[in-house]
Amino acid sequence: MRPAAKALISILAVALPATACSSGGGTSSTPTTRGTGGNATTSAPTSGASSTKVIATVATSQPGLVMELNDVRRGQGDVVTARFTIVNQGTQDGHAQFLLQPGSTRFEGSYLLDAVNHKKYLTLIDANKTCLCSQPTGSLKPGERASFFASFPAPPASVSSVQVAIDGCPPIDNVPIAGS
């Protein structure tokens, strides 16, 4: 890996978790820690409707939980970040740990697919092999929502849309990349 890319990943490991994960609107309940090690951020699950833009909504592998894809945005450098919200529409507490593969600290089954160049982009990891993504912990009571993010290597600037696949959710096709 190029030294500049390593430096970017190290910087993003600190900056993204601190800025990219936020809660939707509504009333806050008990805060839930999201992150790993020294990069932990706190995001409280919230109740009620969200004013956050929703590109697509899909059912997850967990009964009662749905994923709202909120944004896929090209950032500085060669990074694209997907922001999404898990919403408990069920009648029982739900857990977002399904987003992670067993024994993993990254969204191993999550990716962006660049159909133009036939390339799959997996989540970025830092020098400590920690995912540049939110870490789902805790539970969501019925009606609560929690926001997450995952960062990926950016496809070429000429690519304006991708397929987004997040662990435990069906892929979403033709998602525009903002900032392109």
PyMOL commands that set and color helices and strands:
alter all, ss='L'
color gray80, all
select helices_A, chain A and resi 3-19+37-39+96-99
alter helices_A, ss='H'
color red, helices_A
select strands_A, chain A and resi 27-28+32-34+41-43+46-47+56-59+65-74+79-88+94-95+111-114+119-122+139-140+144-153+161-165+172-176
alter strands_A, ss='S'
color yellow, strands_A
deselect
rebuild
show_as cartoon
